[in-house]
Amino acid sequence: MPEKRERTGDGRWKKGSSGNPGGRPKKPEILKTAGPQALHMLVAMMNDEKTQDKLRADIGKWLCEMEYGKPKQAVDMDAEVSGGEVSVRFEGELAEWAK
């Protein structure tokens, strides 16, 4: 029997319906061993004084973002909207948008 994909009037999923009827995809088996090994390798590289300073800093930044999340970024803008809701989506690197 096919899964129902129905929504209520306010956009929520109706009881018994789902936007992802197959569920979350399973992680590949290799991640069970490779993931922890990669983490230990990155920490060792970060702590090795022979590793380039920029790479050490990048690894540290990435590890912090994985643990604590990326910091919020403020956007300052002026806009006039008429005729309803407007959705804006920014894609790409923040450095490129800052130019």
mmCIF file as gemmi writes it, N, C-alpha and C atoms, coordinates in Angstrom:
data_model
loop_
_atom_site.group_PDB
_atom_site.id
_atom_site.type_symbol
_atom_site.label_atom_id
_atom_site.label_alt_id
_atom_site.label_comp_id
_atom_site.label_asym_id
_atom_site.label_entity_id
_atom_site.label_seq_id
_atom_site.pdbx_PDB_ins_code
_atom_site.Cartn_x
_atom_site.Cartn_y
_atom_site.Cartn_z
_atom_site.occupancy
_atom_site.B_iso_or_equiv
_atom_site.pdbx_formal_charge
_atom_site.auth_seq_id
_atom_site.auth_asym_id
_atom_site.pdbx_PDB_model_num
ATOM 1 N N . MET Axp A 1 ? 0.842 -1.18 0 1 0 ? 1 A 1
ATOM 2 C CA . MET Axp A 1 ? 0 0 0 1 0 ? 1 A 1
ATOM 3 C C . MET Axp A 1 ? 0.888 1.244 0 1 0 ? 1 A 1
ATOM 4 N N . PRO Axp A 2 ? 0.711 2.168 -0.959 1 0 ? 2 A 1
ATOM 5 C CA . PRO Axp A 2 ? 1.551 3.364 -1.008 1 0 ? 2 A 1
ATOM 6 C C . PRO Axp A 2 ? 1.289 4.278 0.189 1 0 ? 2 A 1
ATOM 7 N N . GLU Axp A 3 ? 2.353 4.969 0.609 1 0 ? 3 A 1
ATOM 8 C CA . GLU Axp A 3 ? 2.245 5.905 1.725 1 0 ? 3 A 1
ATOM 9 C C . GLU Axp A 3 ? 1.44 7.133 1.298 1 0 ? 3 A 1
ATOM 10 N N . LYS Axp A 4 ? 0.637 7.644 2.211 1 0 ? 4 A 1
ATOM 11 C CA . LYS Axp A 4 ? -0.112 8.865 1.944 1 0 ? 4 A 1
ATOM 12 C C . LYS Axp A 4 ? 0.796 10.055 2.219 1 0 ? 4 A 1
ATOM 13 N N . ARG Axp A 5 ? 0.692 11.069 1.393 1 0 ? 5 A 1
ATOM 14 C CA . ARG Axp A 5 ? 1.439 12.308 1.589 1 0 ? 5 A 1
ATOM 15 C C . ARG Axp A 5 ? 0.437 13.449 1.558 1 0 ? 5 A 1
ATOM 16 N N . GLU Axp A 6 ? -0.278 13.583 2.649 1 0 ? 6 A 1
ATOM 17 C CA . GLU Axp A 6 ? -1.321 14.599 2.709 1 0 ? 6 A 1
ATOM 18 C C . GLU Axp A 6 ? -0.998 15.615 3.795 1 0 ? 6 A 1
ATOM 19 N N . ARG Axp A 7 ? -1.387 16.86 3.541 1 0 ? 7 A 1
ATOM 20 C CA . ARG Axp A 7 ? -1.164 17.928 4.509 1 0 ? 7 A 1
ATOM 21 C C . ARG Axp A 7 ? -2.493 18.544 4.932 1 0 ? 7 A 1
ATOM 22 N N . THR Axp A 8 ? -2.466 19.167 6.114 1 0 ? 8 A 1
ATOM 23 C CA . THR Axp A 8 ? -3.636 19.887 6.588 1 0 ? 8 A 1
ATOM 24 C C . THR Axp A 8 ? -3.666 21.252 5.914 1 0 ? 8 A 1
ATOM 25 N N . GLY Axp A 9 ? -4.694 22.022 6.185 1 0 ? 9 A 1
ATOM 26 C CA . GLY Axp A 9 ? -4.822 23.352 5.597 1 0 ? 9 A 1
ATOM 27 C C . GLY Axp A 9 ? -3.701 24.301 5.974 1 0 ? 9 A 1
ATOM 28 N N . ASP Axp A 10 ? -3.087 24.09 7.156 1 0 ? 10 A 1
ATOM 29 C CA . ASP Axp A 10 ? -1.995 24.983 7.574 1 0 ? 10 A 1
ATOM 30 C C . ASP Axp A 10 ? -0.622 24.432 7.19 1 0 ? 10 A 1
ATOM 31 N N . GLY Axp A 11 ? -0.578 23.392 6.337 1 0 ? 11 A 1
ATOM 32 C CA . GLY Axp A 11 ? 0.695 22.891 5.831 1 0 ? 11 A 1
ATOM 33 C C . GLY Axp A 11 ? 1.335 21.778 6.637 1 0 ? 11 A 1
ATOM 34 N N . ARG Axp A 12 ? 0.746 21.404 7.764 1 0 ? 12 A 1
ATOM 35 C CA . ARG Axp A 12 ? 1.318 20.312 8.565 1 0 ? 12 A 1
ATOM 36 C C . ARG Axp A 12 ? 0.92 18.974 7.958 1 0 ? 12 A 1
ATOM 37 N N . TRP Axp A 13 ? 1.704 17.948 8.297 1 0 ? 13 A 1
ATOM 38 C CA . TRP Axp A 13 ? 1.368 16.615 7.804 1 0 ? 13 A 1
ATOM 39 C C . TRP Axp A 13 ? 0.164 16.081 8.559 1 0 ? 13 A 1
ATOM 40 N N . LYS Axp A 14 ? -0.781 15.497 7.811 1 0 ? 14 A 1
ATOM 41 C CA . LYS Axp A 14 ? -1.925 14.849 8.443 1 0 ? 14 A 1
ATOM 42 C C . LYS Axp A 14 ? -1.451 13.6 9.159 1 0 ? 14 A 1
ATOM 43 N N . LYS Axp A 15 ? -2.164 13.234 10.198 1 0 ? 15 A 1
ATOM 44 C CA . LYS Axp A 15 ? -1.819 12.033 10.953 1 0 ? 15 A 1
ATOM 45 C C . LYS Axp A 15 ? -1.784 10.838 10.001 1 0 ? 15 A 1
ATOM 46 N N . GLY Axp A 16 ? -0.692 10.074 10.07 1 0 ? 16 A 1
ATOM 47 C CA . GLY Axp A 16 ? -0.524 8.924 9.193 1 0 ? 16 A 1
ATOM 48 C C . GLY Axp A 16 ? 0.157 9.249 7.877 1 0 ? 16 A 1
ATOM 49 N N . SER Axp A 17 ? 0.465 10.535 7.633 1 0 ? 17 A 1
ATOM 50 C CA . SER Axp A 17 ? 1.152 10.944 6.413 1 0 ? 17 A 1
ATOM 51 C C . SER Axp A 17 ? 2.579 11.331 6.755 1 0 ? 17 A 1
ATOM 52 N N . SER Axp A 18 ? 3.446 11.323 5.741 1 0 ? 18 A 1
ATOM 53 C CA . SER Axp A 18 ? 4.841 11.665 5.965 1 0 ? 18 A 1
ATOM 54 C C . SER Axp A 18 ? 5.45 12.213 4.692 1 0 ? 18 A 1
ATOM 55 N N . GLY Axp A 19 ? 6.367 13.168 4.84 1 0 ? 19 A 1
ATOM 56 C CA . GLY Axp A 19 ? 7.129 13.67 3.702 1 0 ? 19 A 1
ATOM 57 C C . GLY Axp A 19 ? 8.32 12.784 3.41 1 0 ? 19 A 1
ATOM 58 N N . ASN Axp A 20 ? 8.595 11.849 4.309 1 0 ? 20 A 1
ATOM 59 C CA . ASN Axp A 20 ? 9.723 10.936 4.144 1 0 ? 20 A 1
ATOM 60 C C . ASN Axp A 20 ? 9.27 9.525 4.542 1 0 ? 20 A 1
ATOM 61 N N . PRO Axp A 21 ? 8.432 8.9 3.722 1 0 ? 21 A 1
ATOM 62 C CA . PRO Axp A 21 ? 7.857 7.612 4.113 1 0 ? 21 A 1
ATOM 63 C C . PRO Axp A 21 ? 8.887 6.493 4.263 1 0 ? 21 A 1
ATOM 64 N N . GLY Axp A 22 ? 10.033 6.614 3.6 1 0 ? 22 A 1
ATOM 65 C CA . GLY Axp A 22 ? 11.054 5.577 3.714 1 0 ? 22 A 1
ATOM 66 C C . GLY Axp A 22 ? 11.907 5.708 4.96 1 0 ? 22 A 1
ATOM 67 N N . GLY Axp A 23 ? 11.756 6.822 5.676 1 0 ? 23 A 1
ATOM 68 C CA . GLY Axp A 23 ? 12.558 7.043 6.87 1 0 ? 23 A 1
ATOM 69 C C . GLY Axp A 23 ? 13.944 7.572 6.542 1 0 ? 23 A 1
ATOM 70 N N . ARG Axp A 24 ? 14.707 7.815 7.58 1 0 ? 24 A 1
ATOM 71 C CA . ARG Axp A 24 ? 16.066 8.321 7.431 1 0 ? 24 A 1
ATOM 72 C C . ARG Axp A 24 ? 16.941 7.23 6.812 1 0 ? 24 A 1
ATOM 73 N N . PRO Axp A 25 ? 17.767 7.609 5.81 1 0 ? 25 A 1
ATOM 74 C CA . PRO Axp A 25 ? 18.64 6.593 5.209 1 0 ? 25 A 1
ATOM 75 C C . PRO Axp A 25 ? 19.632 6.044 6.23 1 0 ? 25 A 1
ATOM 76 N N . LYS Axp A 26 ? 19.977 4.78 6.091 1 0 ? 26 A 1
ATOM 77 C CA . LYS Axp A 26 ? 20.95 4.145 6.98 1 0 ? 26 A 1
ATOM 78 C C . LYS Axp A 26 ? 22.35 4.639 6.634 1 0 ? 26 A 1
ATOM 79 N N . LYS Axp A 27 ? 23.187 4.81 7.673 1 0 ? 27 A 1
ATOM 80 C CA . LYS Axp A 27 ? 24.579 5.193 7.446 1 0 ? 27 A 1
ATOM 81 C C . LYS Axp A 27 ? 25.334 3.999 6.894 1 0 ? 27 A 1
ATOM 82 N N . PRO Axp A 28 ? 26.304 4.253 6.007 1 0 ? 28 A 1
ATOM 83 C CA . PRO Axp A 28 ? 27.129 3.137 5.523 1 0 ? 28 A 1
ATOM 84 C C . PRO Axp A 28 ? 27.901 2.494 6.674 1 0 ? 28 A 1
ATOM 85 N N . GLU Axp A 29 ? 28.089 1.196 6.624 1 0 ? 29 A 1
ATOM 86 C CA . GLU Axp A 29 ? 28.789 0.455 7.671 1 0 ? 29 A 1
ATOM 87 C C . GLU Axp A 29 ? 30.192 0.989 7.92 1 0 ? 29 A 1
ATOM 88 N N . ILE Axp A 30 ? 30.867 1.46 6.866 1 0 ? 30 A 1
ATOM 89 C CA . ILE Axp A 30 ? 32.251 1.915 6.995 1 0 ? 30 A 1
ATOM 90 C C . ILE Axp A 30 ? 32.37 3.07 7.999 1 0 ? 30 A 1
ATOM 91 N N . LEU Axp A 31 ? 31.298 3.846 8.171 1 0 ? 31 A 1
ATOM 92 C CA . LEU Axp A 31 ? 31.361 4.978 9.091 1 0 ? 31 A 1
ATOM 93 C C . LEU Axp A 31 ? 31.49 4.539 10.545 1 0 ? 31 A 1
ATOM 94 N N . LYS Axp A 32 ? 31.07 3.333 10.847 1 0 ? 32 A 1
ATOM 95 C CA . LYS Axp A 32 ? 31.182 2.861 12.228 1 0 ? 32 A 1
ATOM 96 C C . LYS Axp A 32 ? 32.637 2.766 12.67 1 0 ? 32 A 1
ATOM 97 N N . THR Axp A 33 ? 33.538 2.444 11.739 1 0 ? 33 A 1
ATOM 98 C CA . THR Axp A 33 ? 34.958 2.363 12.087 1 0 ? 33 A 1
ATOM 99 C C . THR Axp A 33 ? 35.743 3.551 11.554 1 0 ? 33 A 1
ATOM 100 N N . ALA Axp A 34 ? 35.439 3.983 10.337 1 0 ? 34 A 1
ATOM 101 C CA . ALA Axp A 34 ? 36.209 5.065 9.721 1 0 ? 34 A 1
ATOM 102 C C . ALA Axp A 34 ? 35.946 6.407 10.408 1 0 ? 34 A 1
ATOM 103 N N . GLY Axp A 35 ? 34.717 6.623 10.861 1 0 ? 35 A 1
ATOM 104 C CA . GLY Axp A 35 ? 34.392 7.902 11.506 1 0 ? 35 A 1
ATOM 105 C C . GLY Axp A 35 ? 35.249 8.183 12.721 1 0 ? 35 A 1
ATOM 106 N N . PRO Axp A 36 ? 35.292 7.284 13.709 1 0 ? 36 A 1
ATOM 107 C CA . PRO Axp A 36 ? 36.139 7.511 14.873 1 0 ? 36 A 1
ATOM 108 C C . PRO Axp A 36 ? 37.627 7.578 14.523 1 0 ? 36 A 1
ATOM 109 N N . GLN Axp A 37 ? 38.061 6.764 13.556 1 0 ? 37 A 1
ATOM 110 C CA . GLN Axp A 37 ? 39.463 6.808 13.144 1 0 ? 37 A 1
ATOM 111 C C . GLN Axp A 37 ? 39.797 8.169 12.541 1 0 ? 37 A 1
ATOM 112 N N . ALA Axp A 38 ? 38.899 8.694 11.712 1 0 ? 38 A 1
ATOM 113 C CA . ALA Axp A 38 ? 39.127 9.993 11.087 1 0 ? 38 A 1
ATOM 114 C C . ALA Axp A 38 ? 39.185 11.089 12.145 1 0 ? 38 A 1
ATOM 115 N N . LEU Axp A 39 ? 38.327 11.016 13.142 1 0 ? 39 A 1
ATOM 116 C CA . LEU Axp A 39 ? 38.333 12.01 14.211 1 0 ? 39 A 1
ATOM 117 C C . LEU Axp A 39 ? 39.661 11.983 14.964 1 0 ? 39 A 1
ATOM 118 N N . HIS Axp A 40 ? 40.144 10.787 15.303 1 0 ? 40 A 1
ATOM 119 C CA . HIS Axp A 40 ? 41.429 10.674 15.994 1 0 ? 40 A 1
ATOM 120 C C . HIS Axp A 40 ? 42.568 11.198 15.122 1 0 ? 40 A 1
ATOM 121 N N . MET Axp A 41 ? 42.503 10.937 13.813 1 0 ? 41 A 1
ATOM 122 C CA . MET Axp A 41 ? 43.526 11.422 12.895 1 0 ? 41 A 1
ATOM 123 C C . MET Axp A 41 ? 43.525 12.952 12.844 1 0 ? 41 A 1
ATOM 124 N N . LEU Axp A 42 ? 42.338 13.545 12.774 1 0 ? 42 A 1
ATOM 125 C CA . LEU Axp A 42 ? 42.247 15.009 12.727 1 0 ? 42 A 1
ATOM 126 C C . LEU Axp A 42 ? 42.791 15.648 14.004 1 0 ? 42 A 1
ATOM 127 N N . VAL Axp A 43 ? 42.455 15.075 15.148 1 0 ? 43 A 1
ATOM 128 C CA . VAL Axp A 43 ? 42.949 15.61 16.42 1 0 ? 43 A 1
ATOM 129 C C . VAL Axp A 43 ? 44.473 15.488 16.481 1 0 ? 43 A 1
ATOM 130 N N . ALA Axp A 44 ? 45.007 14.356 16.016 1 0 ? 44 A 1
ATOM 131 C CA . ALA Axp A 44 ? 46.464 14.178 16.005 1 0 ? 44 A 1
ATOM 132 C C . ALA Axp A 44 ? 47.127 15.206 15.087 1 0 ? 44 A 1
ATOM 133 N N . MET Axp A 45 ? 46.534 15.455 13.914 1 0 ? 45 A 1
ATOM 134 C CA . MET Axp A 45 ? 47.089 16.463 12.994 1 0 ? 45 A 1
ATOM 135 C C . MET Axp A 45 ? 47.036 17.853 13.617 1 0 ? 45 A 1
ATOM 136 N N . MET Axp A 46 ? 45.932 18.155 14.291 1 0 ? 46 A 1
ATOM 137 C CA . MET Axp A 46 ? 45.778 19.467 14.914 1 0 ? 46 A 1
ATOM 138 C C . MET Axp A 46 ? 46.829 19.679 16.007 1 0 ? 46 A 1
ATOM 139 N N . ASN Axp A 47 ? 47.156 18.623 16.738 1 0 ? 47 A 1
ATOM 140 C CA . ASN Axp A 47 ? 48.11 18.729 17.847 1 0 ? 47 A 1
ATOM 141 C C . ASN Axp A 47 ? 49.567 18.6 17.402 1 0 ? 47 A 1
ATOM 142 N N . ASP Axp A 48 ? 49.811 18.206 16.154 1 0 ? 48 A 1
ATOM 143 C CA . ASP Axp A 48 ? 51.169 18.028 15.641 1 0 ? 48 A 1
ATOM 144 C C . ASP Axp A 48 ? 51.728 19.38 15.201 1 0 ? 48 A 1
ATOM 145 N N . GLU Axp A 49 ? 52.822 19.8 15.809 1 0 ? 49 A 1
ATOM 146 C CA . GLU Axp A 49 ? 53.423 21.096 15.481 1 0 ? 49 A 1
ATOM 147 C C . GLU Axp A 49 ? 53.992 21.137 14.071 1 0 ? 49 A 1
ATOM 148 N N . LYS Axp A 50 ? 54.169 19.979 13.434 1 0 ? 50 A 1
ATOM 149 C CA . LYS Axp A 50 ? 54.669 19.938 12.053 1 0 ? 50 A 1
ATOM 150 C C . LYS Axp A 50 ? 53.571 20.288 11.055 1 0 ? 50 A 1
ATOM 151 N N . THR Axp A 51 ? 52.314 20.182 11.455 1 0 ? 51 A 1
ATOM 152 C CA . THR Axp A 51 ? 51.187 20.53 10.587 1 0 ? 51 A 1
ATOM 153 C C . THR Axp A 51 ? 51.142 22.041 10.42 1 0 ? 51 A 1
ATOM 154 N N . GLN Axp A 52 ? 50.863 22.494 9.201 1 0 ? 52 A 1
ATOM 155 C CA . GLN Axp A 52 ? 50.783 23.939 8.925 1 0 ? 52 A 1
ATOM 156 C C . GLN Axp A 52 ? 49.775 24.598 9.867 1 0 ? 52 A 1
ATOM 157 N N . ASP Axp A 53 ? 50.113 25.805 10.312 1 0 ? 53 A 1
ATOM 158 C CA . ASP Axp A 53 ? 49.267 26.518 11.264 1 0 ? 53 A 1
ATOM 159 C C . ASP Axp A 53 ? 47.848 26.713 10.741 1 0 ? 53 A 1
ATOM 160 N N . LYS Axp A 54 ? 47.71 27.074 9.46 1 0 ? 54 A 1
ATOM 161 C CA . LYS Axp A 54 ? 46.374 27.302 8.909 1 0 ? 54 A 1
ATOM 162 C C . LYS Axp A 54 ? 45.552 26.016 8.952 1 0 ? 54 A 1
ATOM 163 N N . LEU Axp A 55 ? 46.169 24.89 8.6 1 0 ? 55 A 1
ATOM 164 C CA . LEU Axp A 55 ? 45.451 23.617 8.633 1 0 ? 55 A 1
ATOM 165 C C . LEU Axp A 55 ? 45.065 23.252 10.06 1 0 ? 55 A 1
ATOM 166 N N . ARG Axp A 56 ? 45.964 23.485 11.009 1 0 ? 56 A 1
ATOM 167 C CA . ARG Axp A 56 ? 45.656 23.207 12.417 1 0 ? 56 A 1
ATOM 168 C C . ARG Axp A 56 ? 44.467 24.052 12.874 1 0 ? 56 A 1
ATOM 169 N N . ALA Axp A 57 ? 44.471 25.334 12.482 1 0 ? 57 A 1
ATOM 170 C CA . ALA Axp A 57 ? 43.363 26.227 12.861 1 0 ? 57 A 1
ATOM 171 C C . ALA Axp A 57 ? 42.058 25.792 12.192 1 0 ? 57 A 1
ATOM 172 N N . ASP Axp A 58 ? 42.137 25.393 10.921 1 0 ? 58 A 1
ATOM 173 C CA . ASP Axp A 58 ? 40.934 24.95 10.205 1 0 ? 58 A 1
ATOM 174 C C . ASP Axp A 58 ? 40.344 23.697 10.846 1 0 ? 58 A 1
ATOM 175 N N . ILE Axp A 59 ? 41.206 22.768 11.241 1 0 ? 59 A 1
ATOM 176 C CA . ILE Axp A 59 ? 40.725 21.551 11.898 1 0 ? 59 A 1
ATOM 177 C C . ILE Axp A 59 ? 40.062 21.906 13.229 1 0 ? 59 A 1
ATOM 178 N N . GLY Axp A 60 ? 40.699 22.781 14.002 1 0 ? 60 A 1
ATOM 179 C CA . GLY Axp A 60 ? 40.125 23.201 15.283 1 0 ? 60 A 1
ATOM 180 C C . GLY Axp A 60 ? 38.783 23.882 15.1 1 0 ? 60 A 1
ATOM 181 N N . LYS Axp A 61 ? 38.697 24.755 14.098 1 0 ? 61 A 1
ATOM 182 C CA . LYS Axp A 61 ? 37.431 25.448 13.819 1 0 ? 61 A 1
ATOM 183 C C . LYS Axp A 61 ? 36.343 24.442 13.448 1 0 ? 61 A 1
ATOM 184 N N . TRP Axp A 62 ? 36.688 23.489 12.575 1 0 ? 62 A 1
ATOM 185 C CA . TRP Axp A 62 ? 35.708 22.495 12.142 1 0 ? 62 A 1
ATOM 186 C C . TRP Axp A 62 ? 35.227 21.663 13.324 1 0 ? 62 A 1
ATOM 187 N N . LEU Axp A 63 ? 36.162 21.236 14.178 1 0 ? 63 A 1
ATOM 188 C CA . LEU Axp A 63 ? 35.781 20.438 15.337 1 0 ? 63 A 1
ATOM 189 C C . LEU Axp A 63 ? 34.857 21.229 16.268 1 0 ? 63 A 1
ATOM 190 N N . CYS Axp A 64 ? 35.157 22.507 16.471 1 0 ? 64 A 1
ATOM 191 C CA . CYS Axp A 64 ? 34.292 23.346 17.317 1 0 ? 64 A 1
ATOM 192 C C . CYS Axp A 64 ? 32.904 23.491 16.705 1 0 ? 64 A 1
ATOM 193 N N . GLU Axp A 65 ? 32.843 23.696 15.381 1 0 ? 65 A 1
ATOM 194 C CA . GLU Axp A 65 ? 31.54 23.824 14.721 1 0 ? 65 A 1
ATOM 195 C C . GLU Axp A 65 ? 30.735 22.535 14.812 1 0 ? 65 A 1
ATOM 196 N N . MET Axp A 66 ? 31.409 21.395 14.748 1 0 ? 66 A 1
ATOM 197 C CA . MET Axp A 66 ? 30.708 20.118 14.874 1 0 ? 66 A 1
ATOM 198 C C . MET Axp A 66 ? 30.149 19.944 16.287 1 0 ? 66 A 1
ATOM 199 N N . GLU Axp A 67 ? 30.876 20.433 17.277 1 0 ? 67 A 1
ATOM 200 C CA . GLU Axp A 67 ? 30.449 20.276 18.673 1 0 ? 67 A 1
ATOM 201 C C . GLU Axp A 67 ? 29.417 21.326 19.085 1 0 ? 67 A 1
ATOM 202 N N . TYR Axp A 68 ? 29.676 22.588 18.735 1 0 ? 68 A 1
ATOM 203 C CA . TYR Axp A 68 ? 28.855 23.697 19.239 1 0 ? 68 A 1
ATOM 204 C C . TYR Axp A 68 ? 27.966 24.348 18.183 1 0 ? 68 A 1
ATOM 205 N N . GLY Axp A 69 ? 28.152 23.999 16.916 1 0 ? 69 A 1
ATOM 206 C CA . GLY Axp A 69 ? 27.389 24.62 15.838 1 0 ? 69 A 1
ATOM 207 C C . GLY Axp A 69 ? 28.089 25.876 15.354 1 0 ? 69 A 1
ATOM 208 N N . LYS Axp A 70 ? 27.713 26.314 14.182 1 0 ? 70 A 1
ATOM 209 C CA . LYS Axp A 70 ? 28.314 27.528 13.622 1 0 ? 70 A 1
ATOM 210 C C . LYS Axp A 70 ? 27.722 28.743 14.316 1 0 ? 70 A 1
ATOM 211 N N . PRO Axp A 71 ? 28.518 29.805 14.472 1 0 ? 71 A 1
ATOM 212 C CA . PRO Axp A 71 ? 27.983 31.006 15.109 1 0 ? 71 A 1
ATOM 213 C C . PRO Axp A 71 ? 26.926 31.67 14.231 1 0 ? 71 A 1
ATOM 214 N N . LYS Axp A 72 ? 26.005 32.368 14.872 1 0 ? 72 A 1
ATOM 215 C CA . LYS Axp A 72 ? 24.978 33.089 14.132 1 0 ? 72 A 1
ATOM 216 C C . LYS Axp A 72 ? 25.621 34.233 13.369 1 0 ? 72 A 1
ATOM 217 N N . GLN Axp A 73 ? 25.051 34.561 12.221 1 0 ? 73 A 1
ATOM 218 C CA . GLN Axp A 73 ? 25.558 35.652 11.402 1 0 ? 73 A 1
ATOM 219 C C . GLN Axp A 73 ? 24.437 36.666 11.213 1 0 ? 73 A 1
ATOM 220 N N . ALA Axp A 74 ? 24.738 37.902 11.542 1 0 ? 74 A 1
ATOM 221 C CA . ALA Axp A 74 ? 23.752 38.958 11.402 1 0 ? 74 A 1
ATOM 222 C C . ALA Axp A 74 ? 23.739 39.477 9.964 1 0 ? 74 A 1
ATOM 223 N N . VAL Axp A 75 ? 22.567 39.851 9.497 1 0 ? 75 A 1
ATOM 224 C CA . VAL Axp A 75 ? 22.413 40.423 8.165 1 0 ? 75 A 1
ATOM 225 C C . VAL Axp A 75 ? 21.681 41.738 8.324 1 0 ? 75 A 1
ATOM 226 N N . ASP Axp A 76 ? 22.254 42.806 7.79 1 0 ? 76 A 1
ATOM 227 C CA . ASP Axp A 76 ? 21.64 44.12 7.842 1 0 ? 76 A 1
ATOM 228 C C . ASP Axp A 76 ? 21.086 44.428 6.455 1 0 ? 76 A 1
ATOM 229 N N . MET Axp A 77 ? 19.779 44.69 6.365 1 0 ? 77 A 1
ATOM 230 C CA . MET Axp A 77 ? 19.193 44.952 5.059 1 0 ? 77 A 1
ATOM 231 C C . MET Axp A 77 ? 17.988 45.871 5.175 1 0 ? 77 A 1
ATOM 232 N N . ASP Axp A 78 ? 17.713 46.563 4.103 1 0 ? 78 A 1
ATOM 233 C CA . ASP Axp A 78 ? 16.518 47.384 3.983 1 0 ? 78 A 1
ATOM 234 C C . ASP Axp A 78 ? 15.657 46.776 2.879 1 0 ? 78 A 1
ATOM 235 N N . ALA Axp A 79 ? 14.351 46.735 3.108 1 0 ? 79 A 1
ATOM 236 C CA . ALA Axp A 79 ? 13.479 46.156 2.085 1 0 ? 79 A 1
ATOM 237 C C . ALA Axp A 79 ? 12.082 46.729 2.207 1 0 ? 79 A 1
ATOM 238 N N . GLU Axp A 80 ? 11.41 46.769 1.086 1 0 ? 80 A 1
ATOM 239 C CA . GLU Axp A 80 ? 9.999 47.124 1.055 1 0 ? 80 A 1
ATOM 240 C C . GLU Axp A 80 ? 9.263 45.957 0.419 1 0 ? 80 A 1
ATOM 241 N N . VAL Axp A 81 ? 8.226 45.49 1.093 1 0 ? 81 A 1
ATOM 242 C CA . VAL Axp A 81 ? 7.48 44.343 0.602 1 0 ? 81 A 1
ATOM 243 C C . VAL Axp A 81 ? 6.02 44.732 0.494 1 0 ? 81 A 1
ATOM 244 N N . SER Axp A 82 ? 5.421 44.376 -0.63 1 0 ? 82 A 1
ATOM 245 C CA . SER Axp A 82 ? 3.985 44.601 -0.78 1 0 ? 82 A 1
ATOM 246 C C . SER Axp A 82 ? 3.382 43.377 -1.451 1 0 ? 82 A 1
ATOM 247 N N . GLY Axp A 83 ? 2.219 43.015 -1.044 1 0 ? 83 A 1
ATOM 248 C CA . GLY Axp A 83 ? 1.519 41.926 -1.697 1 0 ? 83 A 1
ATOM 249 C C . GLY Axp A 83 ? 1.76 40.552 -1.104 1 0 ? 83 A 1
ATOM 250 N N . GLY Axp A 84 ? 2.213 40.467 0.139 1 0 ? 84 A 1
ATOM 251 C CA . GLY Axp A 84 ? 2.315 39.153 0.757 1 0 ? 84 A 1
ATOM 252 C C . GLY Axp A 84 ? 3.726 38.806 1.207 1 0 ? 84 A 1
ATOM 253 N N . GLU Axp A 85 ? 3.89 37.545 1.528 1 0 ? 85 A 1
ATOM 254 C CA . GLU Axp A 85 ? 5.165 37.063 2.054 1 0 ? 85 A 1
ATOM 255 C C . GLU Axp A 85 ? 6.211 36.953 0.957 1 0 ? 85 A 1
ATOM 256 N N . VAL Axp A 86 ? 7.459 37.168 1.354 1 0 ? 86 A 1
ATOM 257 C CA . VAL Axp A 86 ? 8.583 37.033 0.438 1 0 ? 86 A 1
ATOM 258 C C . VAL Axp A 86 ? 9.606 36.122 1.101 1 0 ? 86 A 1
ATOM 259 N N . SER Axp A 87 ? 10.124 35.18 0.359 1 0 ? 87 A 1
ATOM 260 C CA . SER Axp A 87 ? 11.139 34.272 0.871 1 0 ? 87 A 1
ATOM 261 C C . SER Axp A 87 ? 12.454 34.575 0.173 1 0 ? 87 A 1
ATOM 262 N N . VAL Axp A 88 ? 13.529 34.73 0.95 1 0 ? 88 A 1
ATOM 263 C CA . VAL Axp A 88 ? 14.851 35.007 0.404 1 0 ? 88 A 1
ATOM 264 C C . VAL Axp A 88 ? 15.779 33.886 0.814 1 0 ? 88 A 1
ATOM 265 N N . ARG Axp A 89 ? 16.548 33.367 -0.138 1 0 ? 89 A 1
ATOM 266 C CA . ARG Axp A 89 ? 17.479 32.279 0.154 1 0 ? 89 A 1
ATOM 267 C C . ARG Axp A 89 ? 18.868 32.689 -0.307 1 0 ? 89 A 1
ATOM 268 N N . PHE Axp A 90 ? 19.837 32.627 0.605 1 0 ? 90 A 1
ATOM 269 C CA . PHE Axp A 90 ? 21.217 32.948 0.286 1 0 ? 90 A 1
ATOM 270 C C . PHE Axp A 90 ? 21.992 31.641 0.164 1 0 ? 90 A 1
ATOM 271 N N . GLU Axp A 91 ? 22.748 31.519 -0.902 1 0 ? 91 A 1
ATOM 272 C CA . GLU Axp A 91 ? 23.564 30.334 -1.09 1 0 ? 91 A 1
ATOM 273 C C . GLU Axp A 91 ? 24.98 30.771 -1.418 1 0 ? 91 A 1
ATOM 274 N N . GLY Axp A 92 ? 25.939 29.929 -1.084 1 0 ? 92 A 1
ATOM 275 C CA . GLY Axp A 92 ? 27.331 30.215 -1.41 1 0 ? 92 A 1
ATOM 276 C C . GLY Axp A 92 ? 28.12 30.576 -0.166 1 0 ? 92 A 1
ATOM 277 N N . GLU Axp A 93 ? 29.324 31.05 -0.368 1 0 ? 93 A 1
ATOM 278 C CA . GLU Axp A 93 ? 30.225 31.396 0.718 1 0 ? 93 A 1
ATOM 279 C C . GLU Axp A 93 ? 29.949 32.809 1.191 1 0 ? 93 A 1
ATOM 280 N N . LEU Axp A 94 ? 29.963 33.001 2.51 1 0 ? 94 A 1
ATOM 281 C CA . LEU Axp A 94 ? 29.707 34.315 3.09 1 0 ? 94 A 1
ATOM 282 C C . LEU Axp A 94 ? 30.723 35.338 2.608 1 0 ? 94 A 1
ATOM 283 N N . ALA Axp A 95 ? 31.975 34.923 2.454 1 0 ? 95 A 1
ATOM 284 C CA . ALA Axp A 95 ? 33.013 35.839 1.975 1 0 ? 95 A 1
ATOM 285 C C . ALA Axp A 95 ? 32.682 36.408 0.601 1 0 ? 95 A 1
ATOM 286 N N . GLU Axp A 96 ? 32.064 35.603 -0.252 1 0 ? 96 A 1
ATOM 287 C CA . GLU Axp A 96 ? 31.688 36.074 -1.585 1 0 ? 96 A 1
ATOM 288 C C . GLU Axp A 96 ? 30.558 37.107 -1.488 1 0 ? 96 A 1
ATOM 289 N N . TRP Axp A 97 ? 29.61 36.896 -0.565 1 0 ? 97 A 1
ATOM 290 C CA . TRP Axp A 97 ? 28.505 37.833 -0.398 1 0 ? 97 A 1
ATOM 291 C C . TRP Axp A 97 ? 29.002 39.143 0.204 1 0 ? 97 A 1
ATOM 292 N N . ALA Axp A 98 ? 30.077 39.101 0.976 1 0 ? 98 A 1
ATOM 293 C CA . ALA Axp A 98 ? 30.569 40.295 1.67 1 0 ? 98 A 1
ATOM 294 C C . ALA Axp A 98 ? 31.305 41.242 0.723 1 0 ? 98 A 1
ATOM 295 N N . LYS Axp A 99 ? 31.652 40.793 -0.471 1 0 ? 99 A 1
ATOM 296 C CA . LYS Axp A 99 ? 32.399 41.653 -1.425 1 0 ? 99 A 1
ATOM 297 C C . LYS Axp A 99 ? 31.547 42.785 -1.914 1 0 ? 99 A 1
